[in-house]
Amino acid sequence: MCGAATDNYDKLLIISATLFHTCAGIFVTPGYIASALTGPALFVSYLIAAGSAFLSSFCYAEFTVSIPMAGAAYNYIYSTLGEMIAWVTVSNLILEYILANAAVARGFAPYLALLFNKPSSYFIRSWNGYRLDGWSCGLTLFLTSLLCYGIKESATANTIITIVHVVIMIFIIIAGLTKAKKANFKPFVKAGASWKNIFNGAAVSFFSFIGFDAIATTAEEMKDPARDMPIGILGAMSIVTAIYAMMCVTLSLMIPNGSIDSSAAFAAAFDTVGMQWAKYIVCIGALMGIFTGVMIGILGAARILTGCCRERMLPPILAWVSTSRQTPYVATIAIGMCSGGIALFSDFAELANMISIGTFIVFYFVAVGLLWFRCNVPGKTTLKGQCLLLLHTFAIIGFSLGFTLCWVLPKYADEVAGYDYNDSYVDPIPAGPDNQQQYKWLIAMAVMTLASTISMAVFCKQDFVPAGYKVPLFPGIPAASIFVNTFLLGQLDQKSYERFGWWTLAATCLYLFYGMVCQEAHDKVLAHKLQSLPSVEPTKMLQHDQSVEVGTVKVVQ
């Protein structure tokens, strides 16, 4: 009975954590995206983001079964593409987690203010040009303390909130649709907007779909990850996609796009249509979603950080684990304090365009890593097989990049993408003599990407096939993930890439001057200690249940 109860507890953690880390974004991002970028086409942005997340979730599900370790993406990329790429990509994912936690936490104060019949900006204080939000900082620090107390206690609160939250979100959809007006769906795309804005909206909303990544970092703590993780990841992603689509459609049908509140969209929408009583229910649901979303975001980032420390890419103090609670409390405190500090000083609008680039990069390399995980087994894959794999991988990457450039480059004919010098709208593929030529290039790049994927399936032998869960339609799904993530990366603005460049440079320097040095020093010390061990006859080797401590490594025979 006790074992069954523990298994059920793990399942509750997987499903509730995955579901409501993602769904926290539904209360924070739609108002900003609808009012600033897309208009009623808001739900299209979320469906695009969901499609990309679904493709990545298949890759994560296989890796969590085959490599069920804390650190998730770091270990997946490290095991397949090497330490350098793993560190650079995952350092960006850590940054994106911190920023996403801060962005979600910034939604807490507006909904709390509306709950008490105050303006959404009531708890915001201006100081030296900053809009300070003490509630978001306090919430983040409180949840950090809760997570340090222990995963089981946090999971209990998380599960209770999940049940209540589901009921409230169903209420929002049903009650909101009673006030739906088809006229509010026109114009479908915001005046002056284009597909560029819709894809930008998808990029901004994408951070709300990283819940499966957060829960993948807890695979090492699960009793049976091979059984539970794919169900938790893929099942929760299906539910999340349906919730996002329905709630976005509901919001767009309730009120005109110009009336959408960018900070607390759903509560303000019910207030606008005369359902003040429903506003309170929405506020409670939003606060619960934000509470849970920030909690799981901190948990996931802390475990990624712990995985990096285990590989000595960061100081080992960050990987210290509480002996009584079995939680990485130092990493949790570090992530929580960084998230809280950023949430205190930064608006959601300032964070929105900074969040997704690192996530896209990591999901991109996880998909590439899965191709190598299946088709490149050291000591088994022949040189010819490795060359074919390398050729096909670069072909898929190259043609995906070619498609993206054919779509994106016309937008940068001017300083402001999407507008000419007279502020008139410019399509991503402009009308005129070049129109058909660009369409031909887009079709050609897409066809070549598909052809490269089919060729890989035919000519690249899978030298490793997992016994448990495995991605279907291999290599189609990881190739599609590469294609979609590359395309969405092309929709981000120049400043996002500048920040990505500076952060990546700093991470690379840390790797070169700390990570590599510490790793080499540790390897030398370990080799020396192993050599100093007394030699023994083969018949006198350690028994199966004996072990010897060597530095920080336990050698078990």
C-alpha positions as CSV (number, residue, x, y, z in Angstrom):
1,M,0.0,0.0,0.0
2,C,2.8,2.4,0.9
3,G,4.6,1.8,-2.4
4,A,1.4,2.3,-4.4
5,A,0.7,5.5,-2.5
6,T,4.2,6.7,-3.3
7,D,3.8,5.9,-7.0
8,N,0.5,7.8,-7.1
9,Y,2.1,10.7,-5.4
10,D,4.8,10.8,-8.1
11,K,2.1,10.7,-10.8
12,L,0.3,13.6,-9.1
13,L,3.6,15.6,-9.1
14,I,4.3,14.9,-12.7
15,I,0.8,15.8,-14.0
16,S,0.0,18.8,-11.8
17,A,3.5,20.3,-12.1
18,T,3.6,19.9,-15.8
19,L,0.1,21.2,-16.4
20,F,0.2,24.2,-14.2
21,H,3.7,25.5,-14.8
22,T,2.5,25.9,-18.4
23,C,-1.0,27.2,-17.6
24,A,0.4,30.0,-15.4
25,G,1.2,31.9,-18.6
26,I,-2.5,31.9,-19.7
27,F,-3.2,34.6,-17.1
28,V,-0.1,36.7,-17.8
29,T,0.8,36.7,-21.5
30,P,-2.5,36.9,-23.5
31,G,-3.3,40.5,-22.6
32,Y,0.1,41.7,-23.7
33,I,0.2,39.7,-26.9
34,A,-3.4,40.5,-28.0
35,S,-3.1,44.2,-27.3
36,A,0.5,44.8,-28.6
37,L,0.9,42.2,-31.3
38,T,-1.9,40.1,-32.7
39,G,-5.4,41.1,-31.9
40,P,-8.1,38.3,-32.0
41,A,-5.5,36.1,-33.8
42,L,-4.1,35.5,-30.4
43,F,-5.1,31.9,-30.3
44,V,-3.1,31.2,-33.5
45,S,0.1,32.3,-31.8
46,Y,-0.6,29.9,-29.0
47,L,-1.3,27.0,-31.3
48,I,1.9,27.7,-33.2
49,A,3.9,27.7,-29.9
50,A,2.0,24.6,-28.8
51,G,3.0,22.8,-32.0
52,S,6.7,23.5,-31.4
53,A,6.4,22.5,-27.8
54,F,4.7,19.2,-28.7
55,L,7.5,18.3,-31.1
56,S,10.1,19.0,-28.4
57,S,8.1,17.1,-25.7
58,F,8.3,13.9,-27.8
59,C,12.1,14.3,-27.7
60,Y,12.2,15.0,-24.0
61,A,9.9,12.1,-23.2
62,E,12.4,9.6,-24.8
63,F,15.4,11.2,-23.1
64,T,13.7,11.2,-19.7
65,V,13.2,7.4,-20.0
66,S,16.7,6.7,-21.3
67,I,18.6,9.2,-19.2
68,P,16.5,9.8,-16.0
69,M,18.8,12.3,-14.3
70,A,18.4,15.7,-12.7
71,G,19.7,18.3,-15.0
72,A,17.5,17.1,-17.9
73,A,18.6,19.1,-21.0
74,Y,22.2,19.4,-19.9
75,N,22.6,15.7,-19.6
76,Y,20.8,15.0,-22.8
77,I,23.0,17.4,-24.8
78,Y,26.1,16.4,-23.0
79,S,25.6,12.7,-23.7
80,T,25.1,13.3,-27.4
81,L,26.8,16.5,-28.6
82,G,29.5,17.1,-26.0
83,E,30.2,19.3,-23.0
84,M,30.8,22.6,-24.7
85,I,27.5,22.7,-26.5
86,A,25.7,21.4,-23.5
87,W,27.0,24.1,-21.2
88,V,26.4,27.0,-23.6
89,T,22.8,26.0,-24.4
90,V,21.8,25.1,-20.9
91,S,23.3,28.3,-19.4
92,N,20.9,30.1,-21.7
93,L,18.0,27.9,-20.5
94,I,18.8,28.7,-16.9
95,L,18.6,32.4,-17.8
96,E,15.3,31.9,-19.5
97,Y,13.9,30.1,-16.5
98,I,14.9,33.0,-14.2
99,L,13.3,35.5,-16.6
100,A,10.2,33.4,-17.1
101,N,9.8,33.1,-13.3
102,A,10.1,36.8,-12.9
103,A,7.6,37.5,-15.8
104,V,5.0,35.2,-14.3
105,A,5.5,36.6,-10.8
106,R,4.8,40.1,-12.2
107,G,1.3,39.0,-12.9
108,F,0.6,38.4,-9.2
109,A,0.1,42.0,-8.1
110,P,-2.3,43.1,-10.8
111,Y,-4.7,40.2,-10.1
112,L,-4.4,40.7,-6.4
113,A,-5.3,44.4,-6.8
114,L,-8.4,43.6,-8.9
115,L,-9.4,41.0,-6.3
116,F,-9.7,44.0,-3.8
117,N,-11.4,46.2,-6.4
118,K,-8.3,48.3,-7.0
119,P,-6.7,49.3,-10.4
120,S,-4.3,46.6,-11.7
121,S,-1.4,49.0,-11.1
122,Y,-2.4,49.7,-7.5
123,F,0.6,47.8,-5.9
124,I,3.2,49.1,-8.3
125,R,5.4,51.8,-7.0
126,S,7.5,54.1,-9.2
127,W,11.1,54.8,-8.1
128,N,14.0,56.3,-10.2
129,G,12.3,55.3,-13.5
130,Y,11.6,51.7,-12.3
131,R,8.1,50.3,-11.6
132,L,8.8,48.3,-8.5
133,D,6.6,45.3,-7.6
134,G,7.3,44.1,-4.1
135,W,4.5,41.5,-4.2
136,S,6.2,39.6,-7.0
137,C,9.5,39.6,-5.2
138,G,7.9,38.5,-2.0
139,L,6.0,35.7,-3.7
140,T,9.2,34.4,-5.3
141,L,11.1,34.3,-2.1
142,F,8.2,32.7,-0.2
143,L,8.0,29.9,-2.8
144,T,11.8,29.5,-2.7
145,S,11.5,28.8,1.1
146,L,8.7,26.3,0.4
147,L,10.7,24.4,-2.1
148,C,13.7,24.3,0.2
149,Y,11.5,22.7,2.8
150,G,11.0,19.7,0.5
151,I,9.5,18.3,-2.8
152,K,6.8,16.2,-1.1
153,E,5.4,19.1,0.9
154,S,5.4,21.3,-2.2
155,A,3.8,18.6,-4.3
156,T,0.9,18.4,-1.8
157,A,0.1,22.1,-2.1
158,N,0.7,21.9,-5.8
159,T,-1.9,19.1,-6.3
160,I,-4.6,20.8,-4.2
161,I,-4.1,24.0,-6.2
162,T,-4.2,22.1,-9.4
163,I,-7.7,20.6,-8.7
164,V,-9.2,24.0,-7.8
165,H,-7.5,25.6,-10.7
166,V,-9.0,23.2,-13.3
167,V,-12.5,24.0,-12.1
168,I,-11.9,27.7,-12.2
169,M,-10.5,27.6,-15.8
170,I,-13.4,25.6,-17.0
171,F,-15.7,28.2,-15.4
172,I,-13.8,31.0,-17.2
173,I,-14.3,29.3,-20.6
174,I,-18.0,28.6,-20.0
175,A,-18.9,31.9,-18.4
176,G,-16.9,33.9,-20.8
177,L,-18.5,32.3,-23.9
178,T,-21.9,33.4,-22.6
179,K,-20.8,37.0,-23.3
180,A,-19.2,36.2,-26.7
181,K,-19.8,38.4,-29.7
182,K,-18.7,37.5,-33.1
183,A,-18.1,41.1,-34.0
184,N,-15.2,41.2,-31.6
185,F,-13.3,38.8,-33.8
186,K,-13.2,41.4,-36.6
187,P,-10.6,42.4,-37.8
188,F,-9.1,39.0,-37.1
189,V,-5.6,40.4,-37.1
190,K,-4.9,43.7,-35.3
191,A,-4.7,46.8,-37.6
192,G,-1.2,47.1,-39.0
193,A,-0.2,43.6,-37.9
194,S,0.8,40.7,-40.0
195,W,2.0,37.1,-39.8
196,K,5.2,38.5,-38.3
197,N,3.3,39.7,-35.3
198,I,1.5,36.4,-35.0
199,F,4.9,34.5,-35.0
200,N,6.3,37.1,-32.6
201,G,3.4,36.3,-30.4
202,A,4.2,32.6,-30.6
203,A,7.8,33.3,-29.6
204,V,6.7,35.4,-26.6
205,S,4.1,32.9,-25.4
206,F,6.4,29.9,-25.9
207,F,7.9,30.2,-22.4
208,S,4.5,29.2,-21.1
209,F,5.0,25.8,-22.7
210,I,8.2,24.7,-20.9
211,G,6.4,22.9,-18.1
212,F,7.4,19.5,-19.6
213,D,11.0,20.6,-19.4
214,A,10.6,21.6,-15.8
215,I,9.2,18.3,-14.8
216,A,11.7,16.4,-16.9
217,T,14.3,17.7,-14.4
218,T,12.7,15.7,-11.6
219,A,12.9,12.4,-13.5
220,E,15.7,11.2,-11.1
221,E,13.2,11.5,-8.2
222,M,10.5,9.4,-9.8
223,K,10.0,5.8,-8.9
224,D,9.2,4.6,-12.4
225,P,10.2,7.4,-15.0
226,A,9.9,5.0,-17.9
227,R,6.2,4.6,-17.2
228,D,5.2,7.9,-15.7
229,M,7.2,10.6,-17.5
230,P,5.9,10.1,-21.1
231,I,2.3,10.1,-19.7
232,G,2.9,13.2,-17.7
233,I,4.7,15.1,-20.4
234,L,2.5,14.3,-23.4
235,G,-0.8,14.0,-21.6
236,A,-0.3,17.3,-19.8
237,M,0.8,19.0,-23.1
238,S,-2.5,17.9,-24.8
239,I,-4.6,19.3,-21.9
240,V,-2.6,22.6,-21.9
241,T,-3.0,23.1,-25.6
242,A,-6.7,22.8,-25.4
243,I,-6.9,25.1,-22.4
244,Y,-4.8,27.8,-24.1
245,A,-6.8,27.7,-27.3
246,M,-10.2,27.9,-25.6
247,M,-9.2,30.6,-23.2
248,C,-7.6,32.8,-25.9
249,V,-10.7,32.4,-28.1
250,T,-12.9,33.3,-25.1
251,L,-11.0,36.4,-24.3
252,S,-11.1,37.6,-27.9
253,L,-14.8,37.1,-28.2
254,M,-15.7,38.7,-24.9
255,I,-14.5,42.3,-25.6
256,P,-13.0,44.3,-28.4
257,N,-9.2,44.1,-28.8
258,G,-8.7,47.7,-27.8
259,S,-10.4,47.1,-24.4
260,I,-8.1,44.2,-23.4
261,D,-6.1,44.9,-20.2
262,S,-2.4,44.0,-20.8
263,S,-1.7,43.1,-17.2
264,A,-4.8,41.2,-16.0
265,A,-6.8,40.5,-19.1
266,F,-9.3,37.9,-18.0
267,A,-10.4,39.6,-14.7
268,A,-10.7,42.9,-16.4
269,A,-12.7,41.4,-19.3
270,F,-15.3,40.0,-16.9
271,D,-15.5,43.4,-15.2
272,T,-16.0,45.1,-18.6
273,V,-18.9,42.9,-19.6
274,G,-20.7,43.4,-16.3
275,M,-19.9,40.1,-14.6
276,Q,-18.1,41.6,-11.6
277,W,-18.8,38.6,-9.4
278,A,-17.0,36.4,-11.9
279,K,-14.0,38.7,-11.7
280,Y,-13.3,37.4,-8.2
281,I,-13.3,33.8,-9.3
282,V,-10.9,34.6,-12.1
283,C,-8.6,36.5,-9.8
284,I,-8.4,33.5,-7.5
285,G,-7.7,31.1,-10.4
286,A,-5.0,33.5,-11.7
287,L,-3.3,33.8,-8.4
288,M,-3.3,30.0,-8.0
289,G,-1.9,29.5,-11.4
290,I,0.9,32.1,-10.9
291,F,1.7,30.6,-7.5
292,T,2.1,27.1,-9.0
293,G,3.9,28.3,-12.1
294,V,6.6,30.2,-10.3
295,M,7.0,27.2,-7.9
296,I,7.6,24.7,-10.7
297,G,9.8,27.2,-12.6
298,I,12.1,27.6,-9.6
299,L,12.1,23.8,-9.0
300,G,13.0,23.1,-12.6
301,A,15.8,25.7,-12.9
302,A,17.3,24.5,-9.6
303,R,17.6,21.0,-10.8
304,I,19.1,22.0,-14.1
305,L,21.7,24.1,-12.1
306,T,22.3,21.0,-9.9
307,G,23.0,18.9,-13.0
308,C,25.6,21.4,-14.2
309,C,27.3,21.5,-10.8
310,R,27.6,17.7,-10.8
311,E,29.5,18.0,-14.0
312,R,31.8,20.7,-12.3
313,M,30.7,23.4,-14.7
314,L,29.8,25.6,-11.7
315,P,31.0,25.7,-8.1
316,P,30.0,22.5,-6.3
317,I,28.5,24.5,-3.4
318,L,25.5,25.1,-5.7
319,A,24.8,21.3,-5.8
320,W,24.6,20.9,-2.0
321,V,21.6,18.8,-1.1
322,S,19.8,18.9,2.2
323,T,20.4,15.6,4.0
324,S,17.0,15.7,5.7
325,R,14.8,16.9,2.8
326,Q,16.8,15.7,-0.2
327,T,16.4,19.0,-2.0
328,P,19.1,21.1,-3.7
329,Y,18.6,24.0,-1.4
330,V,21.6,26.2,-2.4
331,A,20.6,26.1,-6.1
332,T,17.0,26.7,-5.2
333,I,17.9,29.8,-3.1
334,A,20.2,31.1,-5.9
335,I,17.5,30.8,-8.6
336,G,14.8,32.2,-6.3
337,M,16.8,35.3,-5.3
338,C,17.7,36.0,-9.0
339,S,14.1,35.6,-10.1
340,G,12.8,37.7,-7.2
341,G,15.3,40.5,-7.9
342,I,14.4,40.7,-11.6
343,A,10.7,40.6,-10.8
344,L,11.1,43.5,-8.4
345,F,12.5,45.9,-11.0
346,S,11.3,44.6,-14.5
347,D,8.0,45.0,-16.2
348,F,6.5,42.0,-18.1
349,A,6.8,44.0,-21.4
350,E,10.5,44.3,-20.7
351,L,10.9,40.6,-20.1
352,A,8.6,39.3,-22.8
353,N,11.1,39.5,-25.7
354,M,14.0,38.3,-23.6
355,I,12.5,35.0,-22.6
356,S,12.2,32.6,-25.5
357,I,15.5,32.6,-27.3
358,G,17.4,30.4,-24.9
359,T,14.5,28.0,-24.7
360,F,14.4,27.7,-28.5
361,I,18.1,27.1,-28.6
362,V,18.0,24.3,-26.0
363,F,15.0,22.6,-27.6
364,Y,16.7,22.9,-31.0
365,F,19.9,21.1,-29.7
366,V,17.8,18.5,-27.8
367,A,16.2,17.5,-31.1
368,V,19.6,17.4,-32.8
369,G,20.9,15.4,-29.9
370,L,18.2,12.8,-30.3
371,L,19.2,12.2,-33.9
372,W,22.7,11.4,-32.7
373,F,21.5,9.5,-29.7
374,R,19.8,6.9,-31.9
375,C,22.2,6.8,-34.8
376,N,25.7,7.3,-33.3
377,V,26.8,4.7,-30.7
378,P,30.5,4.8,-29.9
379,G,32.2,1.5,-30.8
380,K,29.2,0.4,-32.8
381,T,28.5,3.0,-35.5
382,T,30.9,2.7,-38.4
383,L,32.8,5.7,-39.9
384,K,30.6,5.6,-42.9
385,G,27.5,5.7,-40.7
386,Q,28.9,8.7,-38.8
387,C,29.6,10.5,-42.0
388,L,26.1,9.8,-43.4
389,L,24.6,11.0,-40.1
390,L,26.6,14.2,-40.1
391,L,25.7,14.9,-43.7
392,H,22.0,14.4,-43.1
393,T,22.0,16.4,-39.9
394,F,23.7,19.4,-41.5
395,A,21.3,19.1,-44.5
396,I,18.2,19.3,-42.2
397,I,19.8,22.2,-40.3
398,G,20.9,24.0,-43.4
399,F,17.6,23.8,-45.3
400,S,15.7,24.8,-42.2
401,L,17.8,27.9,-41.9
402,G,17.4,28.5,-45.6
403,F,13.6,28.5,-45.3
404,T,13.8,30.9,-42.3
405,L,16.1,33.3,-44.1
406,C,13.8,33.3,-47.2
407,W,10.9,34.3,-44.9
408,V,12.7,36.7,-42.6
409,L,15.2,38.7,-44.7
410,P,12.6,40.9,-46.5
411,K,11.4,42.1,-43.2
412,Y,14.7,43.7,-42.4
413,A,14.8,45.9,-45.5
414,D,14.1,48.7,-43.1
415,E,15.2,49.5,-39.5
416,V,11.7,48.6,-38.2
417,A,10.7,45.2,-39.4
418,G,7.3,45.2,-41.1
419,Y,7.2,48.9,-41.9
420,D,8.6,51.1,-44.6
421,Y,9.9,54.7,-44.0
422,N,6.4,56.0,-44.4
423,D,5.1,53.7,-41.7
424,S,3.0,51.7,-44.2
425,Y,2.7,48.0,-43.8
426,V,5.1,45.7,-45.6
427,D,4.4,42.0,-45.9
428,P,7.1,39.5,-45.0
429,I,7.0,38.5,-48.7
430,P,6.3,41.7,-50.5
431,A,4.1,42.0,-53.5
432,G,5.8,42.6,-56.8
433,P,8.2,40.9,-59.2
434,D,10.1,39.1,-56.4
435,N,7.0,37.7,-54.8
436,Q,6.8,34.5,-56.8
437,Q,10.5,34.0,-56.7
438,Q,10.6,34.1,-52.9
439,Y,7.6,31.7,-52.7
440,K,9.6,29.3,-54.9
441,W,12.6,29.5,-52.6
442,L,10.4,28.8,-49.6
443,I,8.8,25.8,-51.2
444,A,12.2,24.5,-52.4
445,M,13.7,24.8,-48.9
446,A,10.7,23.0,-47.3
447,V,10.9,20.2,-49.9
448,M,14.6,19.8,-49.4
449,T,14.2,19.6,-45.6
450,L,11.6,16.9,-46.1
451,A,13.8,15.0,-48.6
452,S,16.7,15.2,-46.2
453,T,14.6,13.7,-43.4
454,I,13.3,10.9,-45.6
455,S,16.9,10.2,-46.8
456,M,18.1,10.0,-43.2
457,A,15.4,7.5,-42.4
458,V,16.5,5.3,-45.3
459,F,20.3,5.6,-45.2
460,C,21.1,6.2,-41.5
461,K,20.9,3.1,-39.4
462,Q,19.6,3.3,-35.9
463,D,22.3,1.7,-33.8
464,F,20.3,2.3,-30.6
465,V,16.6,1.8,-30.1
466,P,15.2,2.4,-26.6
467,A,13.5,-0.6,-25.0
468,G,10.9,1.7,-23.3
469,Y,9.3,4.8,-24.8
470,K,10.7,6.0,-28.1
471,V,9.8,8.8,-30.4
472,P,7.4,7.7,-33.2
473,L,8.1,8.5,-36.8
474,F,11.8,8.8,-36.2
475,P,13.6,10.9,-37.6
476,G,10.6,12.9,-38.7
477,I,9.6,14.4,-35.3
478,P,13.1,15.6,-34.2
479,A,13.7,16.9,-37.8
480,A,10.4,18.8,-37.6
481,S,11.3,20.2,-34.2
482,I,14.6,21.5,-35.7
483,F,12.7,23.1,-38.6
484,V,10.0,24.8,-36.4
485,N,12.4,26.0,-33.7
486,T,14.7,27.4,-36.4
487,F,11.8,29.3,-38.0
488,L,10.6,30.7,-34.7
489,L,14.1,31.7,-33.7
490,G,14.1,33.9,-36.9
491,Q,11.1,35.8,-35.6
492,L,12.9,37.3,-32.5
493,D,14.2,40.8,-32.6
494,Q,17.8,42.0,-32.8
495,K,18.0,43.0,-29.2
496,S,17.2,39.5,-28.1
497,Y,20.1,38.2,-30.2
498,E,22.4,40.9,-28.7
499,R,21.5,39.8,-25.2
500,F,21.9,36.1,-26.2
501,G,25.3,36.9,-27.6
502,W,26.6,38.7,-24.5
503,W,25.2,36.0,-22.2
504,T,26.7,33.2,-24.3
505,L,30.0,35.0,-24.3
506,A,30.0,35.2,-20.5
507,A,29.0,31.5,-20.3
508,T,31.7,30.5,-22.7
509,C,34.3,32.4,-20.7
510,L,33.1,30.7,-17.5
511,Y,33.5,27.3,-19.2
512,L,37.0,28.0,-20.4
513,F,38.4,29.6,-17.3
514,Y,36.5,27.6,-14.6
515,G,34.6,24.5,-16.0
516,M,37.4,23.1,-18.0
517,V,40.1,23.8,-15.4
518,C,38.1,22.3,-12.6
519,Q,37.2,19.2,-14.7
520,E,40.8,18.6,-15.6
521,A,42.0,19.1,-12.0
522,H,39.3,16.7,-10.7
523,D,40.3,14.1,-13.3
524,K,43.9,14.3,-12.3
525,V,43.1,14.0,-8.6
526,L,40.8,11.1,-9.2
527,A,43.4,9.3,-11.4
528,H,46.0,9.8,-8.7
529,K,43.8,8.4,-6.0
530,L,42.8,5.4,-8.1
531,Q,46.5,4.7,-8.8
532,S,47.3,4.9,-5.1
533,L,44.8,2.2,-4.2
534,P,46.5,-1.2,-3.3
535,S,46.5,-3.6,-6.2
536,V,44.6,-6.8,-5.5
537,E,44.3,-10.2,-7.1
538,P,41.3,-10.7,-9.4
539,T,40.0,-13.2,-6.9
540,K,40.2,-10.6,-4.1
541,M,38.2,-7.9,-5.8
542,L,35.5,-6.2,-3.9
543,Q,32.3,-8.1,-3.5
544,H,29.2,-6.9,-5.4
545,D,27.8,-5.1,-2.3
546,Q,31.0,-3.5,-1.2
547,S,32.2,0.0,-2.1
548,V,35.1,2.3,-1.6
549,E,35.0,6.1,-1.4
550,V,37.4,7.9,-3.8
551,G,37.3,11.6,-3.2
552,T,33.7,12.6,-3.9
553,V,33.1,9.5,-6.1
554,K,32.0,6.1,-4.7
555,V,33.4,3.2,-6.7
556,V,31.1,0.3,-6.5
557,Q,31.9,-3.2,-7.6
